[in-house]
Amino acid sequence: MVIGLDGVPFSLIKGLLAEGKLPNWAQLLESGSLKRMNSVHPCVSSVAWATYMTGKNPGKHNIYGFVDRQPGSMDVYIPTSRDMAGKTLWEIISQAGKRVVVINVPVTFPPREVNGILISGFLCANIDKIAYPKEVAGLLKEMGYRIDADAWQARKSLDKFLEDLHLTLEKRMEAMFHFLEGETWDFFQLHIMETDRLNHFLWGLWEQGDAQYGPEFLKYYQKIDAILGHINNALDSDTRLIILSDHGFCGMKKEVFLNHWLQREGWLKFRGKAPKSVKDIHQESKAYSLIPGRVYVNLAGRESSGSVRFPDEYERVRGEVREAMLGIRDPDSGERIIERVFTREELYHGPHYDDGPDLVAIPCNGYDLKGNLDEKELTYKGPLVGMHTFDDAFLYIKEGEVRKEDNQFGVMDVMPTILKLMGVPIPEDVDGQPLV
Amino acid sequence: MEKGFTVWFTGLSCSGKTTVSQGLADELRKRRLKVEVLDGDVVRTNLSKGLGFSKEDRDTNIKRIGFVCKLLTRNGVAAIGAAISPYREIRDYNRREIKDFVEVYCKCPLEICIERDVKGLYKKALAGEIANYTGVSDPYEEPLNPEVVLETDKETKEQSIGKVIRKLEELRYIPPAEATSYTEEEEETIKQRLSDLGYL
């Protein structure tokens, strides 16, 4: 049984445990190990969960973000399970003749065939299309199942957003217990997305000790704690419980618009005054960015509007942009915004290496890198008060010892670990290493 | 890696091979497949430059196109071959070599092809100015069991493309459209959801 808690930091669990606020977590820790885990670059849920479910780096699984571009046309699209290369954990388990139930994991829409049931996650917009087999959708509708909480509510009323978030979680649990108890399964995966949503809009308020929403934030985590207790009690003694998150969280000081910076520094130009997408970039552009911190050279022969020649000019442009990015400062405080910049060869390898970004900028905590195209300022302070972090995800294995120190392993290693625990052979092209 | 396959268009000159194959390539690219088109007319300007229209040269040309399709197919590409390929034996040779091979016969009566005569070559062949012209002075052997038959004199281009796509879906070379893409409304919903979360 695997439970994914989206965006829940190791440090938060540890902190709340120390305060005695998570009794069920405390009980779980009596017989298992909890370690701090690294995420992936770029650190967003779609990339991290694709890495988890394939056990491979993005150069092999081909998911680099929630949005991507077709270089030949510069059309922008939302990568889905159809774009994800390679077999998933549950497809491999299915092929081994075992039965699976998978609920709500990101990048599982459209649902791919498994031996069992797969209910895809928030990239599905139509509940009729959410499940494999299709018939499951009818049952979910009867239950009043909700795909995702409405984040737009958070920008209008945090109270209504919280109400929605609670209801969405309750409906998901109702469906989960239905399948947990009513289906025969060898592998069960539940994904709780709501924690990520809560963190995006309430993290900063909790951190600052907001009198109204700080307690609401804690209450939600205690509800999750109670759910973990219920699930643990429902499992038989032969079932191994694994809980993990895909990335950590920290408070957000500002959103940072990298394309504004590229434009200001002369690397990026647009055709026309109000660019709507990267399709509108001018041929003279040298580089552009997609969220979060992915930077692409406008390469001749790759981008439809490409003009930078490979290899000499490409390397020069990439080197100069990399160097210059490290010097970006917060115009108000003077603080550094970019902590580090990776080249793609430092991060990725595999058949889809060429589809990846040329550079990946890693921000200093508090600065969230965005890909907006038509911003008038470099930074913005809006309703989002939490952002993702790389080195603060976690992995818990009940009655198991993770044989690596904190941060000496990553989300990529969990899939081969699960296969090993289940006695299913690990495919040779998996990048991760088993941790048990 | 996606599973590769070859779609092989065969038929008389002006029977619609290039038109439908280009449309098919566009549709497959929309579904984010890696696609390569090997059009007979184009191939004769590079890969098979210098070859003529004797049976031997025609066979060599079709085998060369088939060989490239085979390499592309085994590397996960959707390869599209579009050439008259008049001889059944060589088409079947390519089928055996490539294995994941979908033969599409562009069936169009000779008189309609002559009417179309996009390149003006039928006129020349009929006047005896060109020798070995398929359908006029050279044979065309119809496929016996093609996966798809397109009646390009009766169908629209879109209908023909649709027939090939449905066959590829049926053979599970490509997933069904409903499973691959959002409707426009659904895509807007998802973009809005991602935007509300600050992910766009």
Contacts between the chains, C-beta under 8 A, distances in Angstrom:
chain1	res1	chain2	res2	distance
A	44	B	199	6.9
A	66	B	194	5.4
A	66	B	199	4.5
A	66	B	200	7.0
A	67	B	194	7.2
A	67	B	199	7.5
A	67	B	200	5.9
A	70	B	29	8.0
A	70	B	32	7.3
A	72	B	29	7.9
A	77	B	32	7.4
A	78	B	182	7.6
A	78	B	187	7.1
A	78	B	190	5.8
A	78	B	191	7.2
A	78	B	194	7.3
A	82	B	31	7.9
A	82	B	32	7.2
A	82	B	175	6.5
A	82	B	179	7.5
A	82	B	180	5.2
A	83	B	32	6.2
A	85	B	1	6.0
A	85	B	2	7.5
A	110	B	175	7.8
A	110	B	179	4.4
A	110	B	180	6.9
A	122	B	193	6.6
A	123	B	190	6.0
A	125	B	182	6.5
A	125	B	185	7.7
A	125	B	186	3.8
A	125	B	187	7.6
A	125	B	189	4.0
A	125	B	190	5.2
A	125	B	193	7.7
A	126	B	183	7.8
A	126	B	186	5.6
A	129	B	178	7.3
A	129	B	179	7.8
A	148	B	193	6.5
A	150	B	196	7.6
A	151	B	193	6.8
A	151	B	196	3.8
A	151	B	197	4.9
A	152	B	192	7.4
A	152	B	196	4.5
A	154	B	196	7.7
A	155	B	196	7.0
A	197	B	197	7.4
A	200	B	197	6.3
A	200	B	198	7.0
A	255	B	198	7.1
A	291	B	199	6.6
A	291	B	200	6.7
A	351	B	1	6.0
A	368	B	198	7.2
A	370	B	198	7.0
A	371	B	200	7.5
A	382	B	198	8.0
A	384	B	198	4.8
